[in-house]
């Protein structure tokens, strides 16, 4: 019995198909969703979504945050940004990281509500660079 996976970004629907398992980068750690999984909604951190079929990783997508809704037969990933890992550029990731770090440095350090999303941007950009570098 497979689990239906759909990956959607603001720009488009990247993928919709059935797989044996999907691993998502949850904000509190990676999470594997398989058929008959308990229903939940998971916040995503910047990282890689891996699709598994027949004991092999068949596809990898980088997501820069968002959330996933998991049920017993479906995993819907609504990503802030999603792209196939093969399309990532280390140079683009380094630019994103520099921009995120500059925004953090310029921010009012007493405004915690502003700092948290900026810190998330930095973490996501670091994950982009690491993923694009093959780490």
PyMOL CGO cylinders between C-alpha atoms (Angstrom):
from pymol import cmd
from pymol.cgo import CYLINDER

trace = [
    CYLINDER, 0.00, 0.00, 0.00, 1.63, 3.31, -1.07, 0.3, 1, 1, 1, 1, 1, 1,
    CYLINDER, 1.63, 3.31, -1.07, 1.32, 6.83, 0.34, 0.3, 1, 1, 1, 1, 1, 1,
    CYLINDER, 1.32, 6.83, 0.34, 0.30, 9.63, -2.06, 0.3, 1, 1, 1, 1, 1, 1,
    CYLINDER, 0.30, 9.63, -2.06, 2.76, 12.54, -1.98, 0.3, 1, 1, 1, 1, 1, 1,
    CYLINDER, 2.76, 12.54, -1.98, 2.15, 16.01, -3.32, 0.3, 1, 1, 1, 1, 1, 1,
    CYLINDER, 2.15, 16.01, -3.32, 4.76, 18.79, -3.23, 0.3, 1, 1, 1, 1, 1, 1,
    CYLINDER, 4.76, 18.79, -3.23, 3.44, 22.29, -3.85, 0.3, 1, 1, 1, 1, 1, 1,
    CYLINDER, 3.44, 22.29, -3.85, 5.26, 25.63, -3.83, 0.3, 1, 1, 1, 1, 1, 1,
    CYLINDER, 5.26, 25.63, -3.83, 3.77, 29.08, -4.37, 0.3, 1, 1, 1, 1, 1, 1,
    CYLINDER, 3.77, 29.08, -4.37, 4.85, 28.88, -8.02, 0.3, 1, 1, 1, 1, 1, 1,
    CYLINDER, 4.85, 28.88, -8.02, 3.59, 25.42, -8.96, 0.3, 1, 1, 1, 1, 1, 1,
    CYLINDER, 3.59, 25.42, -8.96, 2.81, 21.84, -8.10, 0.3, 1, 1, 1, 1, 1, 1,
    CYLINDER, 2.81, 21.84, -8.10, 6.13, 20.04, -8.42, 0.3, 1, 1, 1, 1, 1, 1,
    CYLINDER, 6.13, 20.04, -8.42, 5.06, 16.46, -7.91, 0.3, 1, 1, 1, 1, 1, 1,
    CYLINDER, 5.06, 16.46, -7.91, 2.11, 14.22, -7.21, 0.3, 1, 1, 1, 1, 1, 1,
    CYLINDER, 2.11, 14.22, -7.21, 2.58, 10.46, -7.04, 0.3, 1, 1, 1, 1, 1, 1,
    CYLINDER, 2.58, 10.46, -7.04, 2.47, 7.41, -4.82, 0.3, 1, 1, 1, 1, 1, 1,
    CYLINDER, 2.47, 7.41, -4.82, 5.61, 6.16, -3.04, 0.3, 1, 1, 1, 1, 1, 1,
    CYLINDER, 5.61, 6.16, -3.04, 6.51, 3.69, -0.30, 0.3, 1, 1, 1, 1, 1, 1,
    CYLINDER, 6.51, 3.69, -0.30, 7.82, 6.40, 2.04, 0.3, 1, 1, 1, 1, 1, 1,
    CYLINDER, 7.82, 6.40, 2.04, 8.60, 10.11, 2.15, 0.3, 1, 1, 1, 1, 1, 1,
    CYLINDER, 8.60, 10.11, 2.15, 11.10, 11.67, 4.56, 0.3, 1, 1, 1, 1, 1, 1,
    CYLINDER, 11.10, 11.67, 4.56, 10.52, 15.35, 5.39, 0.3, 1, 1, 1, 1, 1, 1,
    CYLINDER, 10.52, 15.35, 5.39, 12.79, 17.82, 7.22, 0.3, 1, 1, 1, 1, 1, 1,
    CYLINDER, 12.79, 17.82, 7.22, 10.59, 18.64, 10.21, 0.3, 1, 1, 1, 1, 1, 1,
    CYLINDER, 10.59, 18.64, 10.21, 11.41, 21.59, 12.42, 0.3, 1, 1, 1, 1, 1, 1,
    CYLINDER, 11.41, 21.59, 12.42, 12.21, 19.16, 15.24, 0.3, 1, 1, 1, 1, 1, 1,
    CYLINDER, 12.21, 19.16, 15.24, 13.99, 16.55, 13.11, 0.3, 1, 1, 1, 1, 1, 1,
    CYLINDER, 13.99, 16.55, 13.11, 13.47, 14.40, 10.04, 0.3, 1, 1, 1, 1, 1, 1,
    CYLINDER, 13.47, 14.40, 10.04, 10.20, 12.48, 9.88, 0.3, 1, 1, 1, 1, 1, 1,
    CYLINDER, 10.20, 12.48, 9.88, 9.34, 9.45, 7.75, 0.3, 1, 1, 1, 1, 1, 1,
    CYLINDER, 9.34, 9.45, 7.75, 5.75, 9.19, 6.53, 0.3, 1, 1, 1, 1, 1, 1,
    CYLINDER, 5.75, 9.19, 6.53, 4.48, 5.80, 5.39, 0.3, 1, 1, 1, 1, 1, 1,
    CYLINDER, 4.48, 5.80, 5.39, 1.03, 4.31, 4.81, 0.3, 1, 1, 1, 1, 1, 1,
    CYLINDER, 1.03, 4.31, 4.81, -1.15, 4.26, 7.95, 0.3, 1, 1, 1, 1, 1, 1,
    CYLINDER, -1.15, 4.26, 7.95, 0.87, 7.08, 9.58, 0.3, 1, 1, 1, 1, 1, 1,
    CYLINDER, 0.87, 7.08, 9.58, -0.90, 8.93, 12.38, 0.3, 1, 1, 1, 1, 1, 1,
    CYLINDER, -0.90, 8.93, 12.38, -2.39, 12.22, 11.16, 0.3, 1, 1, 1, 1, 1, 1,
    CYLINDER, -2.39, 12.22, 11.16, -0.30, 15.31, 11.92, 0.3, 1, 1, 1, 1, 1, 1,
    CYLINDER, -0.30, 15.31, 11.92, 0.82, 18.67, 10.64, 0.3, 1, 1, 1, 1, 1, 1,
    CYLINDER, 0.82, 18.67, 10.64, 4.55, 19.30, 10.72, 0.3, 1, 1, 1, 1, 1, 1,
    CYLINDER, 4.55, 19.30, 10.72, 6.43, 22.58, 10.36, 0.3, 1, 1, 1, 1, 1, 1,
    CYLINDER, 6.43, 22.58, 10.36, 9.32, 22.22, 7.92, 0.3, 1, 1, 1, 1, 1, 1,
    CYLINDER, 9.32, 22.22, 7.92, 12.82, 23.58, 8.21, 0.3, 1, 1, 1, 1, 1, 1,
    CYLINDER, 12.82, 23.58, 8.21, 15.11, 24.14, 5.23, 0.3, 1, 1, 1, 1, 1, 1,
    CYLINDER, 15.11, 24.14, 5.23, 16.24, 20.72, 4.06, 0.3, 1, 1, 1, 1, 1, 1,
    CYLINDER, 16.24, 20.72, 4.06, 15.65, 17.80, 1.75, 0.3, 1, 1, 1, 1, 1, 1,
    CYLINDER, 15.65, 17.80, 1.75, 12.45, 15.85, 1.11, 0.3, 1, 1, 1, 1, 1, 1,
    CYLINDER, 12.45, 15.85, 1.11, 13.37, 12.30, 0.00, 0.3, 1, 1, 1, 1, 1, 1,
    CYLINDER, 13.37, 12.30, 0.00, 10.97, 10.01, -1.82, 0.3, 1, 1, 1, 1, 1, 1,
    CYLINDER, 10.97, 10.01, -1.82, 11.54, 6.26, -1.40, 0.3, 1, 1, 1, 1, 1, 1,
    CYLINDER, 11.54, 6.26, -1.40, 10.33, 3.45, -3.64, 0.3, 1, 1, 1, 1, 1, 1,
    CYLINDER, 10.33, 3.45, -3.64, 11.45, -0.17, -3.56, 0.3, 1, 1, 1, 1, 1, 1,
    CYLINDER, 11.45, -0.17, -3.56, 14.06, 0.53, -0.88, 0.3, 1, 1, 1, 1, 1, 1,
    CYLINDER, 14.06, 0.53, -0.88, 15.72, 3.27, -2.98, 0.3, 1, 1, 1, 1, 1, 1,
    CYLINDER, 15.72, 3.27, -2.98, 15.65, 7.07, -2.86, 0.3, 1, 1, 1, 1, 1, 1,
    CYLINDER, 15.65, 7.07, -2.86, 14.01, 7.99, -6.18, 0.3, 1, 1, 1, 1, 1, 1,
    CYLINDER, 14.01, 7.99, -6.18, 13.75, 11.78, -5.86, 0.3, 1, 1, 1, 1, 1, 1,
    CYLINDER, 13.75, 11.78, -5.86, 15.09, 14.56, -3.67, 0.3, 1, 1, 1, 1, 1, 1,
    CYLINDER, 15.09, 14.56, -3.67, 13.66, 18.06, -3.37, 0.3, 1, 1, 1, 1, 1, 1,
    CYLINDER, 13.66, 18.06, -3.37, 15.03, 20.98, -1.36, 0.3, 1, 1, 1, 1, 1, 1,
    CYLINDER, 15.03, 20.98, -1.36, 12.41, 22.89, 0.62, 0.3, 1, 1, 1, 1, 1, 1,
    CYLINDER, 12.41, 22.89, 0.62, 13.06, 26.21, 2.34, 0.3, 1, 1, 1, 1, 1, 1,
    CYLINDER, 13.06, 26.21, 2.34, 10.39, 25.85, 5.01, 0.3, 1, 1, 1, 1, 1, 1,
    CYLINDER, 10.39, 25.85, 5.01, 6.63, 25.48, 4.99, 0.3, 1, 1, 1, 1, 1, 1,
    CYLINDER, 6.63, 25.48, 4.99, 4.60, 22.62, 6.41, 0.3, 1, 1, 1, 1, 1, 1,
    CYLINDER, 4.60, 22.62, 6.41, 3.49, 19.07, 5.68, 0.3, 1, 1, 1, 1, 1, 1,
    CYLINDER, 3.49, 19.07, 5.68, 0.11, 17.54, 6.37, 0.3, 1, 1, 1, 1, 1, 1,
    CYLINDER, 0.11, 17.54, 6.37, 0.36, 13.78, 6.89, 0.3, 1, 1, 1, 1, 1, 1,
    CYLINDER, 0.36, 13.78, 6.89, -2.53, 11.33, 7.03, 0.3, 1, 1, 1, 1, 1, 1,
    CYLINDER, -2.53, 11.33, 7.03, -2.70, 7.55, 6.78, 0.3, 1, 1, 1, 1, 1, 1,
    CYLINDER, -2.70, 7.55, 6.78, -2.66, 7.61, 2.98, 0.3, 1, 1, 1, 1, 1, 1,
    CYLINDER, -2.66, 7.61, 2.98, -1.36, 11.07, 1.99, 0.3, 1, 1, 1, 1, 1, 1,
    CYLINDER, -1.36, 11.07, 1.99, 1.49, 13.53, 2.60, 0.3, 1, 1, 1, 1, 1, 1,
    CYLINDER, 1.49, 13.53, 2.60, 0.92, 17.04, 1.26, 0.3, 1, 1, 1, 1, 1, 1,
    CYLINDER, 0.92, 17.04, 1.26, 3.94, 19.32, 1.42, 0.3, 1, 1, 1, 1, 1, 1,
    CYLINDER, 3.94, 19.32, 1.42, 3.25, 23.04, 1.13, 0.3, 1, 1, 1, 1, 1, 1,
    CYLINDER, 3.25, 23.04, 1.13, 6.71, 24.53, 0.79, 0.3, 1, 1, 1, 1, 1, 1,
    CYLINDER, 6.71, 24.53, 0.79, 7.75, 28.18, 0.90, 0.3, 1, 1, 1, 1, 1, 1,
    CYLINDER, 7.75, 28.18, 0.90, 10.16, 27.26, -1.89, 0.3, 1, 1, 1, 1, 1, 1,
    CYLINDER, 10.16, 27.26, -1.89, 10.78, 23.83, -3.43, 0.3, 1, 1, 1, 1, 1, 1,
    CYLINDER, 10.78, 23.83, -3.43, 13.20, 22.73, -6.11, 0.3, 1, 1, 1, 1, 1, 1,
    CYLINDER, 13.20, 22.73, -6.11, 14.80, 19.46, -7.22, 0.3, 1, 1, 1, 1, 1, 1,
    CYLINDER, 14.80, 19.46, -7.22, 18.14, 19.01, -5.45, 0.3, 1, 1, 1, 1, 1, 1,
    CYLINDER, 18.14, 19.01, -5.45, 19.81, 18.58, -8.86, 0.3, 1, 1, 1, 1, 1, 1,
    CYLINDER, 19.81, 18.58, -8.86, 18.82, 22.17, -9.72, 0.3, 1, 1, 1, 1, 1, 1,
    CYLINDER, 18.82, 22.17, -9.72, 20.47, 23.75, -6.66, 0.3, 1, 1, 1, 1, 1, 1,
    CYLINDER, 20.47, 23.75, -6.66, 23.45, 26.02, -7.12, 0.3, 1, 1, 1, 1, 1, 1,
    CYLINDER, 23.45, 26.02, -7.12, 25.97, 26.50, -4.34, 0.3, 1, 1, 1, 1, 1, 1,
    CYLINDER, 25.97, 26.50, -4.34, 26.57, 30.07, -5.55, 0.3, 1, 1, 1, 1, 1, 1,
    CYLINDER, 26.57, 30.07, -5.55, 22.84, 30.88, -5.25, 0.3, 1, 1, 1, 1, 1, 1,
    CYLINDER, 22.84, 30.88, -5.25, 22.80, 29.38, -1.77, 0.3, 1, 1, 1, 1, 1, 1,
    CYLINDER, 22.80, 29.38, -1.77, 25.80, 31.48, -0.73, 0.3, 1, 1, 1, 1, 1, 1,
    CYLINDER, 25.80, 31.48, -0.73, 24.04, 34.62, -1.97, 0.3, 1, 1, 1, 1, 1, 1,
    CYLINDER, 24.04, 34.62, -1.97, 20.92, 33.67, 0.00, 0.3, 1, 1, 1, 1, 1, 1,
    CYLINDER, 20.92, 33.67, 0.00, 23.06, 33.06, 3.08, 0.3, 1, 1, 1, 1, 1, 1,
    CYLINDER, 23.06, 33.06, 3.08, 24.87, 36.41, 2.78, 0.3, 1, 1, 1, 1, 1, 1,
    CYLINDER, 24.87, 36.41, 2.78, 21.56, 38.24, 2.32, 0.3, 1, 1, 1, 1, 1, 1,
    CYLINDER, 21.56, 38.24, 2.32, 19.98, 36.46, 5.29, 0.3, 1, 1, 1, 1, 1, 1,
    CYLINDER, 19.98, 36.46, 5.29, 22.98, 37.15, 7.53, 0.3, 1, 1, 1, 1, 1, 1,
    CYLINDER, 22.98, 37.15, 7.53, 22.99, 40.83, 6.50, 0.3, 1, 1, 1, 1, 1, 1,
    CYLINDER, 22.99, 40.83, 6.50, 19.27, 41.14, 7.27, 0.3, 1, 1, 1, 1, 1, 1,
    CYLINDER, 19.27, 41.14, 7.27, 19.85, 39.53, 10.67, 0.3, 1, 1, 1, 1, 1, 1,
    CYLINDER, 19.85, 39.53, 10.67, 22.76, 41.86, 11.47, 0.3, 1, 1, 1, 1, 1, 1,
    CYLINDER, 22.76, 41.86, 11.47, 20.68, 44.93, 10.50, 0.3, 1, 1, 1, 1, 1, 1,
    CYLINDER, 20.68, 44.93, 10.50, 17.67, 43.82, 12.57, 0.3, 1, 1, 1, 1, 1, 1,
    CYLINDER, 17.67, 43.82, 12.57, 16.66, 45.26, 15.92, 0.3, 1, 1, 1, 1, 1, 1,
    CYLINDER, 16.66, 45.26, 15.92, 18.03, 42.64, 18.35, 0.3, 1, 1, 1, 1, 1, 1,
    CYLINDER, 18.03, 42.64, 18.35, 15.40, 43.55, 20.95, 0.3, 1, 1, 1, 1, 1, 1,
    CYLINDER, 15.40, 43.55, 20.95, 12.52, 42.54, 18.62, 0.3, 1, 1, 1, 1, 1, 1,
    CYLINDER, 12.52, 42.54, 18.62, 12.35, 38.75, 19.03, 0.3, 1, 1, 1, 1, 1, 1,
    CYLINDER, 12.35, 38.75, 19.03, 9.38, 38.46, 16.65, 0.3, 1, 1, 1, 1, 1, 1,
    CYLINDER, 9.38, 38.46, 16.65, 11.61, 39.81, 13.87, 0.3, 1, 1, 1, 1, 1, 1,
    CYLINDER, 11.61, 39.81, 13.87, 14.69, 37.79, 14.79, 0.3, 1, 1, 1, 1, 1, 1,
    CYLINDER, 14.69, 37.79, 14.79, 13.14, 34.32, 14.71, 0.3, 1, 1, 1, 1, 1, 1,
    CYLINDER, 13.14, 34.32, 14.71, 12.09, 34.39, 11.02, 0.3, 1, 1, 1, 1, 1, 1,
    CYLINDER, 12.09, 34.39, 11.02, 15.47, 35.90, 10.11, 0.3, 1, 1, 1, 1, 1, 1,
    CYLINDER, 15.47, 35.90, 10.11, 17.25, 33.11, 11.95, 0.3, 1, 1, 1, 1, 1, 1,
    CYLINDER, 17.25, 33.11, 11.95, 15.08, 30.58, 10.08, 0.3, 1, 1, 1, 1, 1, 1,
    CYLINDER, 15.08, 30.58, 10.08, 16.16, 32.19, 6.78, 0.3, 1, 1, 1, 1, 1, 1,
    CYLINDER, 16.16, 32.19, 6.78, 19.81, 31.77, 7.79, 0.3, 1, 1, 1, 1, 1, 1,
    CYLINDER, 19.81, 31.77, 7.79, 19.28, 28.11, 8.70, 0.3, 1, 1, 1, 1, 1, 1,
    CYLINDER, 19.28, 28.11, 8.70, 17.48, 27.47, 5.41, 0.3, 1, 1, 1, 1, 1, 1,
    CYLINDER, 17.48, 27.47, 5.41, 20.23, 29.15, 3.39, 0.3, 1, 1, 1, 1, 1, 1,
    CYLINDER, 20.23, 29.15, 3.39, 22.87, 27.10, 5.22, 0.3, 1, 1, 1, 1, 1, 1,
    CYLINDER, 22.87, 27.10, 5.22, 20.94, 23.93, 4.39, 0.3, 1, 1, 1, 1, 1, 1,
    CYLINDER, 20.94, 23.93, 4.39, 20.79, 25.06, 0.73, 0.3, 1, 1, 1, 1, 1, 1,
    CYLINDER, 20.79, 25.06, 0.73, 24.58, 25.51, 0.62, 0.3, 1, 1, 1, 1, 1, 1,
    CYLINDER, 24.58, 25.51, 0.62, 25.22, 22.16, 2.33, 0.3, 1, 1, 1, 1, 1, 1,
    CYLINDER, 25.22, 22.16, 2.33, 22.79, 20.34, 0.03, 0.3, 1, 1, 1, 1, 1, 1,
    CYLINDER, 22.79, 20.34, 0.03, 24.19, 21.96, -3.12, 0.3, 1, 1, 1, 1, 1, 1,
    CYLINDER, 24.19, 21.96, -3.12, 27.71, 21.03, -1.95, 0.3, 1, 1, 1, 1, 1, 1,
    CYLINDER, 27.71, 21.03, -1.95, 26.73, 17.39, -1.65, 0.3, 1, 1, 1, 1, 1, 1,
    CYLINDER, 26.73, 17.39, -1.65, 27.14, 17.25, 2.13, 0.3, 1, 1, 1, 1, 1, 1,
]
cmd.load_cgo(trace, "trace")
